[in-house]
């Protein structure tokens, strides 16, 4: 993956597990994180109250939650390119948890 200087500057809740993210290049993305919320820290985000506590970490310029879960800003900026592989990995975690 090629990294750029992309940073998250704002976050807004859009619905169940959906966020509107503002980036330092004045672009916005809406991401639906529901398919990747399984296992460890990310599974905890299925709790709606915890998910709603998302915030922008101004030091590292990404979103984070109080439980320590976060995503790389470049991944979220290019979510359309990453969501399928991340959802596939999350599904494997979900399967292991239910076994």
Helices and strands as residue ranges (DSSP letters): E 8-15, E 18-23, E 28-32, G 34-36, H 40-44, H 48-51, E 55-57, E 62-64, H 73-77, H 79-98
